[in-house]
Amino acid sequence: MRSMRALDTVCEQCLASLRATRYKIPNSRVLTSSQSSPSFRLSQRRLNSNIRTLPARNTRKASSLSSERTTPLDEPPQVPTPPGLEYADVSTGGNNLLLQPNNLFHPFTRSPSPDIRRRAAFIKQHAFCPHSSHSQTRQPINPDDPEARKPKAGSQPPAHVRFECPDCGIPVACSEEHWADDYEAHLEICDTLREINEDDHDLRSGRFFPEFDYPGEQMDSALINMTNWDTLLYTREFTAINEPRSMRQVTRMLTYPVSVASVLHELSPYNIRSGGRLTTEGLKSMSGTHPISPLTPLSTNTLLALRYTLHPPRSGAGPGIKGLRPNPPPVRIFVLGARAESSLPRPVWNQLAHMFPRTSFHVILIGPESMTGRDDEFPLPARDATNPFGAIVEDRLGANMKISTFVEYYHTLHQAGVFQPFDPYFDAFVLFHPGLGHPASSAEWRETVPLLLETKVPVICTGYTEWDMRRDLKWVEEQMGGEVDLLLEPGENRFRSLRWDLNDLDPQDISCGNWGVFAFRGKRYEAMYT
């Protein structure tokens, strides 16, 4: 029995060899903590893959050592190694390719990843050549839009991209002549496109990602530093990230919860000091009472109110009957127009609760696309009397985190009174890249934004660029007749994604998630009594 337990840690090929040679394993060994780590298991998988594909001369040597086998060992066929790739397991059809860190660049159309090859086909089918000799295919969105360089009626009709730049490996022009003629303009983004290419291949390289090992709760007395990404990850006790590519991969997902926390935290980098971007309206206060404690002053600054709730004073709560204290309701974070953020791994959203250890959260994801691509994970429940809007509730994510998802427009839920009443001390709206002023999406927000301003609850918005944010804020001010108080001026987000993303419909359009952030709420008026 002891030797059988030891055999559990040996690969199948070695196990067959050992049995054939009647080799006796002397003692059973229990895996140590280092051997049970992900990095150890990864090294074992790489070792097993190399054993399965030993060169022919090593195979003959091994067979000579086991000449007394009772049953022949079925060796897998030898698979030649493509440049930069580990040996593939032929039993799985060669899908588990492993790219080496020094060989991540591949042209999209000749990529070893089928996903990237399909993406290249999509780009060639939908993207148009940016050369100035072609006619415009759409109305330019901003002055820096490459489409603005084209005349409305050019000498040539629009043409799809067919030629891949040899430096970035992405289809960017209809022909080599147009690519060479427009090379100076392409050179402005060529290095960034190559970085996107390598980052995409890195995600499909099959390597182990230690940067995605998120820390759990930390000591209540431990402070976090929100100066930048480096100080935050260090004070939150993340595994050391020394490679720029690993930093880009991890910030792409963490930017969503951390961007919200950076605005609401008491150690927020956004303050009233010079360059802090927090407005005086955000700090204005008046006498009143807190809804829980009559001795606490009520502030008209909704951000300050939320910061008070998220950092409550110690109440003496503890184990036992003497330690029982009333708990405040959870802080509700309404994420409207949820898309990619709704499919984030739940440990990513849990980081929001870990940064506020004495507060519970209820993240509510709302939008018609909030469950896109997640049908296999959570089939949509039937809408009945007990669940009229088909809400999906995940309430076992941790002691202080709960997530609910509504595949519905917010104004429909608001008019039905699902979330009323609202409280500036416990509620906040978050809009990630909403496109409030974008011509293609502004109509969808025209009915929702007035309802947000009526609640007097802060609305935190992010944008892809500064021009994008200011266009959204201008649209809100014009549509709402100036009934808006600006709480945080538009500007670059300290915790934006460090990784750039490519728009498959236009390879010239590159952006990074949550590049900028600003906040506003419905205007509040003070009544003066004489």
C-alpha positions in Angstrom: 0.0 0.0 0.0 2.9 2.3 0.8 4.4 1.9 -2.7 1.1 2.4 -4.4 0.7 5.8 -2.7 4.2 6.8 -3.9 3.2 5.9 -7.4 0.6 8.7 -7.4 3.4 11.2 -7.9 4.9 9.5 -11.0 3.8 10.1 -14.6 2.1 7.3 -16.5 5.0 6.7 -18.9 7.5 6.4 -16.0 5.0 4.2 -14.1 4.7 1.8 -17.0 8.5 1.6 -17.3 8.9 1.0 -13.6 6.3 -1.8 -13.6 7.8 -3.4 -16.7 11.3 -3.5 -15.0 9.8 -4.6 -11.7 11.5 -1.7 -10.0 10.6 -1.3 -6.3 9.9 2.1 -4.9 11.5 2.0 -1.4 9.4 4.6 0.5 6.3 6.7 0.0 6.8 10.4 0.2 4.2 13.1 0.9 4.4 16.2 -1.3 5.8 19.1 0.5 4.3 22.6 0.3 6.9 23.6 -2.4 6.1 20.5 -4.4 2.3 21.2 -4.2 2.8 24.8 -5.5 1.6 25.8 -9.0 5.2 26.4 -10.2 6.2 22.8 -9.1 3.2 21.4 -10.9 4.0 23.4 -14.0 7.6 22.1 -14.0 6.2 18.5 -13.6 4.0 19.0 -16.6 6.9 20.3 -18.7 9.0 17.4 -17.6 6.3 14.9 -18.5 5.8 16.5 -21.9 9.6 16.1 -22.5 9.5 12.5 -21.3 6.6 11.7 -23.7 8.7 13.0 -26.7 12.2 11.8 -26.0 14.5 11.7 -29.0 14.9 8.4 -30.7 18.4 7.6 -29.3 17.1 8.1 -25.7 14.2 5.8 -26.5 16.4 3.1 -27.7 18.6 3.4 -24.6 15.5 3.2 -22.4 14.3 0.2 -24.2 17.6 -1.6 -23.8 17.4 -1.1 -20.0 14.0 -2.7 -19.9 14.7 -5.7 -22.1 12.9 -8.0 -19.6 9.5 -6.2 -20.0 6.5 -8.5 -20.0 4.4 -6.1 -22.1 5.8 -3.7 -24.7 5.5 0.0 -23.9 3.5 2.0 -26.6 5.6 5.0 -27.3 3.8 8.0 -28.9 5.0 9.1 -32.3 7.8 11.7 -32.4 6.5 15.2 -33.0 9.0 17.8 -34.5 9.2 21.0 -32.5 8.2 24.2 -34.3 10.6 27.1 -33.6 9.9 28.6 -30.1 7.3 25.9 -29.2 7.5 23.1 -26.6 6.6 19.6 -27.7 2.9 19.2 -28.2 0.8 16.4 -26.8 -0.4 14.5 -29.9 -3.1 12.9 -27.9 -4.9 16.3 -27.6 -4.5 17.2 -31.2 -1.6 19.6 -30.6 -3.7 22.3 -29.0 -1.5 22.8 -25.9 1.2 24.8 -27.5 3.7 26.6 -25.3 5.4 29.7 -26.6 8.8 30.7 -25.2 9.1 34.2 -23.7 11.7 35.1 -26.4 9.5 34.0 -29.3 6.1 35.7 -28.7 6.0 37.7 -31.9 4.1 36.0 -34.7 2.1 37.6 -37.6 -1.6 37.3 -36.9 -2.4 35.3 -40.0 0.4 32.8 -39.3 0.0 32.6 -35.6 0.2 29.2 -33.8 -3.0 30.2 -32.0 -6.2 29.4 -33.9 -8.0 32.2 -31.9 -5.5 34.8 -33.2 -5.8 33.5 -36.8 -9.5 33.8 -36.6 -9.1 37.3 -35.3 -6.8 38.2 -38.3 -9.5 36.9 -40.6 -12.1 39.1 -38.8 -9.8 42.2 -39.1 -9.3 41.6 -42.9 -13.0 41.3 -43.4 -14.2 44.4 -41.5 -11.3 46.9 -41.2 -10.5 49.4 -44.0 -7.2 50.8 -45.2 -6.4 54.2 -43.7 -4.5 55.6 -46.7 -5.6 59.1 -47.7 -6.4 58.1 -51.3 -9.5 56.1 -50.2 -12.9 57.6 -49.5 -14.2 57.9 -46.0 -16.2 54.9 -44.7 -17.7 56.7 -41.7 -17.9 60.1 -40.0 -14.7 61.0 -38.0 -15.3 60.7 -34.3 -12.6 63.2 -33.2 -9.9 65.4 -34.8 -7.2 62.7 -34.2 -9.3 60.0 -35.9 -7.3 58.6 -38.9 -10.6 58.7 -40.8 -10.4 62.5 -40.7 -7.4 62.4 -43.1 -9.5 60.9 -45.9 -11.5 63.0 -48.2 -15.2 62.4 -48.4 -14.8 61.4 -52.1 -11.3 60.1 -52.6 -9.7 58.9 -55.8 -10.2 55.3 -54.7 -13.1 53.5 -53.1 -12.7 52.0 -49.6 -10.6 48.8 -49.5 -10.3 46.2 -46.7 -6.9 45.7 -45.1 -4.9 42.8 -46.6 -1.3 43.5 -46.0 0.4 42.7 -42.6 3.1 45.1 -41.4 6.2 43.0 -41.0 7.2 44.9 -37.9 3.9 44.6 -35.9 2.4 41.5 -37.6 -1.1 43.1 -37.8 -3.1 43.8 -41.0 -3.0 47.5 -41.4 -3.2 48.4 -45.1 -4.8 47.2 -48.3 -1.5 46.7 -50.1 2.3 47.0 -49.5 2.4 50.2 -51.6 -0.1 52.0 -49.4 1.6 50.7 -46.3 5.0 52.0 -47.5 3.5 55.3 -48.6 1.8 55.8 -45.2 4.6 54.3 -43.1 5.4 57.5 -41.3 1.9 57.7 -39.8 1.9 54.0 -39.1 5.2 54.3 -37.3 3.5 56.3 -34.5 1.7 53.2 -33.3 3.7 50.4 -34.8 5.6 49.7 -31.6 2.4 49.7 -29.6 0.8 47.3 -32.0 3.8 44.9 -31.7 3.4 45.1 -28.0 -0.3 44.1 -28.3 0.7 41.3 -30.6 3.2 39.8 -28.1 0.8 40.3 -25.1 -2.0 38.4 -27.0 0.4 35.5 -27.7 1.6 35.6 -24.2 -1.9 35.0 -22.9 -2.1 31.9 -25.1 1.4 30.7 -24.5 0.4 28.1 -22.0 2.7 29.4 -19.3 1.8 29.7 -15.7 0.7 33.2 -14.6 1.9 33.9 -11.1 0.7 37.5 -11.4 -2.9 36.2 -11.4 -2.4 34.8 -7.9 -4.3 37.4 -5.9 -3.7 38.0 -2.2 -6.6 37.5 0.3 -7.4 39.6 3.3 -4.7 41.4 5.1 -4.3 42.8 8.6 -6.9 45.5 9.5 -4.2 47.8 10.7 -2.1 47.5 7.5 -2.3 50.6 5.3 -2.2 50.5 1.5 -0.4 53.1 -0.6 -2.4 54.3 -3.5 0.2 56.5 -5.1 0.6 54.2 -8.2 0.4 50.6 -9.2 3.8 49.6 -7.8 3.1 50.9 -4.3 -0.4 49.5 -4.3 0.7 46.0 -5.3 3.5 46.1 -2.8 1.4 47.2 0.2 -1.3 44.7 -0.8 1.3 41.9 -0.7 1.0 40.8 -4.2 3.6 38.4 -5.6 6.5 40.4 -6.9 6.0 41.3 -10.5 9.3 42.1 -12.2 8.4 41.9 -15.9 6.6 44.7 -17.7 4.5 42.2 -19.7 3.3 40.6 -16.5 2.4 44.0 -15.1 0.4 44.8 -18.2 -1.5 41.5 -17.9 -2.5 41.9 -14.3 -3.5 45.6 -14.4 -5.8 44.9 -17.3 -8.2 43.2 -14.9 -7.4 44.9 -11.6 -8.1 48.3 -13.2 -11.8 47.9 -12.7 -12.1 47.4 -8.9 -9.0 49.5 -8.1 -10.2 52.5 -10.2 -13.4 52.6 -8.0 -11.4 52.1 -4.8 -9.0 54.9 -5.7 -11.8 57.4 -5.8 -13.5 56.3 -2.6 -10.6 55.4 -0.4 -9.6 57.7 2.4 -6.0 57.6 1.1 -7.1 58.4 -2.4 -4.6 60.2 -4.6 -7.4 62.6 -5.6 -7.8 65.4 -3.1 -8.3 69.1 -2.8 -4.6 70.0 -3.1 -3.2 71.6 -6.2 -3.5 69.1 -9.0 -5.6 66.7 -6.8 -8.7 67.3 -9.1 -11.2 67.0 -6.3 -13.5 70.1 -6.6 -14.5 72.4 -3.8 -18.1 71.3 -4.4 -17.0 67.9 -3.2 -15.8 69.3 0.1 -18.7 71.7 0.9 -20.6 70.8 4.0 -23.6 71.9 6.1 -25.0 71.1 9.5 -27.2 68.1 9.8 -27.3 64.5 11.2 -26.0 61.2 9.9 -28.8 58.7 9.2 -27.3 56.3 11.7 -25.6 58.4 14.4 -27.2 61.8 15.3 -23.8 63.1 16.5 -22.2 62.7 13.1 -22.2 65.7 10.8 -23.9 65.2 7.4 -21.8 66.4 4.4 -23.2 67.3 1.1 -20.1 65.8 -0.5 -21.2 62.4 -1.6 -17.6 61.2 -2.0 -16.8 62.3 1.5 -19.9 60.6 2.8 -18.9 57.3 1.1 -15.4 57.6 2.5 -16.9 57.9 6.0 -18.9 54.8 5.5 -16.1 52.8 4.0 -13.8 53.6 6.9 -16.1 53.3 10.0 -14.7 53.9 13.5 -14.1 50.9 15.6 -17.2 50.0 17.5 -15.8 47.4 19.9 -17.4 44.5 18.1 -16.0 41.1 18.8 -16.8 37.5 19.5 -19.3 36.6 22.1 -22.5 38.2 23.2 -20.7 41.3 24.6 -19.2 41.9 21.2 -22.5 42.1 19.3 -22.9 45.4 17.5 -25.4 46.5 14.8 -23.9 46.2 11.3 -24.6 48.9 8.7 -26.0 47.8 5.3 -23.6 46.9 2.6 -22.2 49.6 0.2 -23.9 49.1 -3.1 -21.8 49.7 -6.3 -24.1 49.9 -9.3 -22.1 49.1 -12.5 -24.2 50.3 -15.4 -23.8 49.1 -19.0 -21.7 46.2 -17.7 -19.8 44.3 -20.4 -16.3 42.9 -19.9 -16.3 43.8 -16.2 -19.2 41.4 -15.6 -17.1 38.4 -16.7 -14.1 39.3 -14.5 -12.9 36.4 -12.2 -14.6 36.9 -8.9 -11.3 37.1 -6.9 -10.6 40.3 -8.9 -13.8 41.9 -7.6 -12.9 40.5 -4.1 -9.9 42.9 -4.1 -12.4 45.7 -3.6 -13.6 44.2 -0.3 -10.0 43.5 0.8 -9.1 47.2 0.5 -12.0 48.0 2.9 -11.8 45.2 5.4 -14.5 46.6 7.8 -17.1 47.2 5.1 -19.3 44.8 3.1 -20.1 45.3 -0.6 -22.9 44.5 -3.0 -21.8 44.9 -6.6 -24.8 45.1 -8.9 -24.0 44.6 -12.6 -26.7 46.0 -14.9 -27.0 46.0 -18.7 -28.3 44.0 -21.6 -24.8 42.7 -22.3 -23.9 41.8 -18.7 -24.2 38.0 -19.3 -22.7 37.9 -22.8 -20.6 34.7 -23.2 -21.5 33.4 -19.7 -24.5 31.2 -20.6 -22.6 28.0 -19.8 -21.5 29.4 -16.5 -24.8 30.8 -15.4 -27.9 30.0 -17.4 -30.4 32.8 -17.2 -33.1 32.0 -14.7 -36.8 32.1 -15.7 -38.6 35.4 -14.9 -41.4 34.7 -12.5 -43.2 36.4 -9.6 -40.3 35.7 -7.2 -37.7 36.9 -9.6 -39.4 39.3 -12.1 -36.2 40.6 -13.7 -34.2 37.3 -13.8 -31.5 38.4 -11.3 -28.5 36.2 -10.8 -27.2 36.4 -7.3 -23.7 35.2 -6.2 -23.6 35.5 -2.4 -20.9 33.1 -1.5 -17.9 35.0 -2.8 -16.6 35.9 0.6 -17.7 37.4 4.0 -17.9 40.9 2.6 -18.7 40.5 -1.1 -21.9 39.8 -3.0 -22.5 40.2 -6.7 -25.9 40.4 -8.5 -26.4 40.6 -12.3 -29.4 42.0 -14.1 -29.7 41.6 -17.9 -31.9 44.7 -18.2 -31.7 48.4 -18.8 -31.2 50.4 -15.7 -34.1 52.8 -16.3 -36.5 49.8 -16.4 -35.3 48.7 -13.0 -35.4 52.2 -11.6 -38.9 52.9 -12.7 -40.0 49.6 -11.1 -38.5 50.7 -7.8 -36.2 47.7 -7.4 -33.3 49.6 -5.7 -35.1 52.4 -3.9 -34.3 54.2 -1.6 -30.9 55.5 -2.4 -28.4 56.8 0.1 -25.3 58.9 -0.7 -23.6 57.2 2.3 -24.1 53.7 0.9 -24.5 53.9 -2.9 -22.5 54.8 -5.9 -22.9 54.4 -9.7 -20.0 53.4 -11.9 -19.9 53.7 -15.7 -16.9 52.1 -17.4 -16.4 53.6 -20.8 -20.1 54.5 -21.2 -19.8 56.6 -24.4 -22.4 59.0 -23.1 -21.6 61.5 -25.9 -20.8 59.0 -28.6 -23.2 59.2 -31.5 -23.8 55.5 -31.6 -24.6 55.1 -27.9 -25.8 58.4 -26.5 -29.5 57.5 -27.3 -29.3 54.6 -24.9 -28.3 56.8 -22.0 -30.8 59.6 -22.7 -33.4 58.1 -20.5 -31.0 56.8 -17.8 -28.8 59.8 -16.9 -31.7 62.0 -15.6 -32.7 59.1 -13.2 -29.1 59.0 -11.9 -29.0 62.7 -11.2 -32.3 62.5 -9.3 -30.8 60.1 -6.7 -28.0 62.7 -5.8 -25.7 59.7 -5.6 -22.1 60.0 -7.1 -21.6 58.8 -10.6 -18.0 57.7 -11.4 -17.2 57.5 -15.1 -14.1 56.3 -17.0 -13.0 56.9 -20.5 -10.6 55.7 -23.1 -9.0 59.2 -23.7 -9.2 62.7 -22.3 -11.2 63.7 -25.4 -13.6 60.9 -24.8 -14.2 61.9 -21.2 -14.7 65.6 -21.9 -17.1 64.7 -24.7 -19.2 62.6 -22.2 -19.2 65.3 -19.6 -20.2 68.0 -22.1 -23.1 65.8 -23.3 -24.3 65.4 -19.7 -24.1 69.1 -19.0 -25.9 70.0 -22.3 -28.6 67.3 -22.0 -29.3 68.0 -18.3 -29.4 71.8 -18.6 -26.4 72.3 -16.2 -28.1 70.5 -13.3 -24.8 68.7 -12.6 -22.2 69.1 -9.8 -18.7 68.1 -10.8 -17.1 66.1 -8.0 -13.8 65.0 -9.7 -12.4 66.8 -12.7 -11.6 64.7 -15.8 -8.0 63.5 -15.9 -5.7 60.5 -16.2 -6.5 57.6 -14.0 -3.7 56.6 -11.7 -4.8 53.0 -12.0 -5.5 52.7 -15.7 -4.7 49.5 -17.5 -1.1 49.5 -18.5 -1.9 47.2 -21.5 -3.1 48.6 -24.8 -6.0 47.0 -26.7 -6.7 46.9 -30.4 -10.0 47.7 -32.1 -10.5 44.9 -34.5 -12.8 47.1 -36.7 -10.0 49.7 -37.0 -6.4 48.6 -36.3 -5.5 52.3 -36.1 -7.6 52.7 -33.0 -5.7 51.6 -29.9 -6.7 52.3 -26.3 -6.2 51.2 -22.8 -9.0 50.4 -20.3 -10.0 53.2 -17.9 -7.4 55.7 -19.1 -9.2 58.5 -17.3 -11.7 59.0 -14.6 -14.1 61.8 -13.4 -17.2 62.0 -11.2 -20.4 64.0 -10.9 -23.8 64.0 -9.4 -27.1 65.8 -9.6 -27.0 69.4 -8.5 -28.0 70.0 -4.9 -29.4 73.4 -3.6 -29.1 74.7 -0.1 -32.1 76.3 1.5 -31.2 79.5 3.4 -33.5 80.4 6.3 -33.6 83.9 7.6 
